[in-house]
Amino acid sequence: MQETHENKVISEEKAVALFEPAKEKVEKLITKHVYASMGMGIIPIPFVDFAGVSAIQLNLIRKLAQEYNVPFSEDMVKSLIAALLGGAAPASFGSYMFSMMKTIPIVGTVAGIAGASLVGGASTYAVGKVFSRHFAEGGTFLTFDPEKAKAFYAEMFREGKGIAEVKGKGQRVEG
C-alpha cells in the first residue's frame, strides 16, 4: 500500500516511520521524568512528594500521547493511572509508606527520602513503559485496559527499581 505525503509517493513502512516517534526520543522523555520523580522524593514534607510524582507521571503521559499523536484527556488519564497503580499494591503502598516515614525525625526522614525517590522513579519508569508500548501498538486511552497492563507494569517497576538505584548512585545507565 502506498500513501502520498507532501506530493511524494511513499511506502507504508516509510509512512509509519514519519508518524512514529523515534525510540530514543521516547526513552529520553521517560528518563527525564524518572529523574524528576526521583527528585520529588527529596522533598521532606509527607505527601507533597506523592502529589509531585503524580503530576510528573501525568505530564509524562501527556507528552507520550503527543509523540504518538494520541488525543489526551486529563480526567481519563487520571482514572487510568489510578486503576493501573491501584492494582500494583506494593508500588502504591510503598509510595505512601515512604512518604509517611518522613514524619519520623531524622532516621525516618532519611529512609523516607531514599525510599520515596526509588519508588517514585521506578513507578514513573513503569508508567512510561506501559503507555509507550500501548501507544506504539496503536492503542489510545479509550482502548487502554489497566487489568491487562498490570503484569507488564509490575515487570517494568522491577526493572525501573534497578535503574533508579543506579541513577540514584550517580551512575549513567544506557538504554
N, C-alpha and C positions, 0 to 999 in steps of 0.2 A: 504494500500500500504506500502511496506517496502523497505528501501534502505540500502545499505551497507556503513559503514563508518569505516575505519581502520579495515577491516576484521570482523566487527560485523554487525549483522542484527539488525536494529533499526526501531522503528515505525515512521510514518510520523510526529507525534507530536514532538517526540524527535529530528528528523532531522531538523524541523523548529527551535526548541529551540537551536540547535547547531549553527545555522547561523544567528539567530535574536539577536541583541544586547539586553542586559538587560535594562529594562525601567529605572532603577536607573542610569545607566551609561549615557543614553541619557539625562536624566533630569539634571545630574551634568554637562554635556557638555553644555547644554543650559544655565544653571545658571552661569557657569564660563564666558560665552560670554556676558551675560546680565551685569554682574559686569564690565567687560572690556568696554562695550559700555557706561555704566553709568560713568565710569572713564574718557572717552573721552570728556564728557560734561564739565569737569572741565577745559579743555584747553580754555584759554580766547581768542584765536585767531579765528575769524569767519571763517567758512567753513573747518578749519582743523579738528574740531570735527566731522563734517558731513562726511568728507572723511575717517576719522578713523573708524567711526561706519560702514560705507560701507565695509571697509576692514575686520572688525571683523565679520560682517554678512556673507561675502564671505567665510571666514575661518570656521565659524560655519557650513555652508552648506557643505563645503569640508569634514569636519570631520564627519558630519552626513552621508554623502554619503559613506565614508569609513566604518563606523559602519554597514551600511546596504548593503555593497558590491554593490553599485551603481556606475557605471563609471562616473567620474567627468570631466566636460568641463567648464573651467573658463568663456569663452566667452558666452556660452549658459546660464550659471547660472547668469551672469551679466544681460543678457537680461530678464531672468525670474524674477529676483528681481525687475528690473526697471518696468516691466509690472505689477507685483503684487503691488508694492508700489505706482506706478503711479495712480492706481485706488483707493488707500487709501488716498485721498486728505488731510484729517485732519492730518494724521500722517506725510505725506510728507511735507505739508505746515508748520506744527509745527516745524520740524527739521530746515528748512530754516529760519523761523521766529525767533526761539530762537538763532540760530547762528548769525543772523543779529543783534539781540538785544545786542550782546556783543560789538558792535561798539559804543554804548552809554555809556559814562563813568559812573562808579560806579553802579548806580541803574540798568542800562541796562545790565551791565556785570554780576551782581549778579543774576538777573532774568533770563538772558540767560543761565548761568551755570546751575541753578536749572532746568529750562525747558528742556535744551538740554540733561541733564542727565536722566531726567524722560522719555522723548520721545525716546531717544536712547535705553534705557533699555527696554522699552515697545515694541518698534519696533523689537528689536533683539529677545525678547521673542516670539513675534508673528511669526516672520520668522522661528525661530527654531521649534515651534509647528506645523506650516503649513507643513514644509518639513519633519519633523519626522513622522507626521501622513501619509503623502503621501508615504514615503518610507516604512513604516510599512504595508501599504495596498498593497505593491508590485509595487508601481509606480517607474518610473525613470524620469530623466529630460525630456526625449522625450515625456512622457505621461502627464507631468505636465501642467495643464490648469489654468493660473492665474485668468481668469474670474470666474471659479468655486471655486477658493480658496479665493476670496476676502471677502466673508461673514465670513468665518472661521477666516481669518486674522483679520478682524475688531473685532470679538469676543475675539480673543486671545490678541489683542492690548489692549482692555479694561481690560482684566484680568492682562496683563503684567504691565499696569499702576499701578494697585493696588499693585502688587508685588514689582515693582520698588520703589513706595512710601515707602513701609515698609522697604525694603532693604536700601533705602537712609537714613532712620532714624536709621539705625544700628540694626534693629531687625531681628531676624532669621525667615525665612519662611520655613516651611516644605513642601515638595511636589514639 
